[in-house]
Amino acid sequence: MNTQTKNQSMKELMWDIIVDISWANISTKYFGKSRSWLSQKMNGIDGNGLPTEFTEDEKEKMKFALNDLADRIKACADNL
């Protein structure tokens, strides 16, 4: 992760697409977690009000999820 993005939350990094994605589905399909878990990770604050962030493994899973979703959207568009 470069220096510019290192200090930004995951939510800030994905602001451009944040309202267009079903985060609840991503949370369950790719992480096997609840929507509240992903929301807490995205906002950087856990259920107890303490700071939290994505682990390196979770960042890789998010990257995979977004790429998979992008590929699926592209395939749907190509079939129109």
C-alpha positions as CSV (number, residue, x, y, z in Angstrom):
1,M,0.0,0.0,0.0
2,N,1.5,3.4,-0.9
3,T,2.0,6.2,1.6
4,Q,-1.0,8.2,0.3
5,T,-3.5,5.4,0.9
6,K,-1.8,4.1,4.1
7,N,-3.4,6.8,6.2
8,Q,-6.9,6.5,4.7
9,S,-9.6,4.2,6.0
10,M,-10.9,1.5,3.7
11,K,-14.1,3.5,3.5
12,E,-12.3,6.6,2.2
13,L,-10.4,4.5,-0.3
14,M,-13.6,3.1,-1.7
15,W,-15.7,6.2,-1.5
16,D,-16.4,6.4,-5.2
17,I,-18.2,3.0,-5.2
18,I,-19.5,2.9,-1.6
19,V,-23.2,3.4,-2.3
20,D,-23.3,1.2,-5.4
21,I,-22.2,-2.0,-3.7
22,S,-24.1,-4.5,-1.5
23,W,-21.7,-4.6,1.4
24,A,-23.9,-7.1,3.2
25,N,-23.5,-9.6,0.4
26,I,-19.8,-9.0,0.2
27,S,-19.5,-9.5,3.9
28,T,-21.2,-12.9,3.9
29,K,-20.1,-14.2,0.5
30,Y,-16.4,-13.4,0.7
31,F,-15.7,-13.1,4.4
32,G,-18.3,-15.3,6.0
33,K,-19.1,-12.4,8.4
34,S,-22.0,-10.2,9.3
35,R,-22.7,-6.9,7.7
36,S,-22.0,-5.1,11.0
37,W,-18.5,-6.7,11.1
38,L,-17.7,-5.3,7.7
39,S,-19.2,-1.9,8.6
40,Q,-17.1,-1.7,11.7
41,K,-14.0,-2.7,9.6
42,M,-14.8,-0.1,6.9
43,N,-15.3,2.6,9.5
44,G,-12.3,1.7,11.5
45,I,-14.2,1.3,14.8
46,D,-15.2,-2.0,16.3
47,G,-18.4,-2.8,18.3
48,N,-16.7,-1.6,21.5
49,G,-15.7,1.8,20.1
50,L,-12.1,0.7,19.7
51,P,-10.0,1.3,16.6
52,T,-9.9,-1.6,14.2
53,E,-8.6,-2.1,10.7
54,F,-8.3,-4.8,8.0
55,T,-5.6,-7.3,8.4
56,E,-3.4,-8.0,5.4
57,D,-5.3,-11.2,4.7
58,E,-8.6,-9.3,4.9
59,K,-7.3,-6.6,2.5
60,E,-6.4,-9.4,0.0
61,K,-9.9,-10.9,0.4
62,M,-11.5,-7.4,-0.2
63,K,-9.3,-7.0,-3.3
64,F,-10.4,-10.4,-4.6
65,A,-14.1,-9.6,-3.8
66,L,-14.0,-6.3,-5.7
67,N,-12.1,-7.9,-8.7
68,D,-14.6,-10.8,-8.8
69,L,-17.5,-8.4,-8.7
70,A,-16.0,-6.3,-11.4
71,D,-15.5,-9.4,-13.6
72,R,-19.1,-10.5,-13.0
73,I,-20.4,-7.0,-13.9
74,K,-18.3,-6.9,-17.1
75,A,-19.5,-10.4,-18.1
76,C,-23.2,-9.3,-17.6
77,A,-22.6,-6.2,-19.6
78,D,-20.9,-8.2,-22.4
79,N,-24.0,-10.5,-22.6
80,L,-26.4,-7.6,-23.2
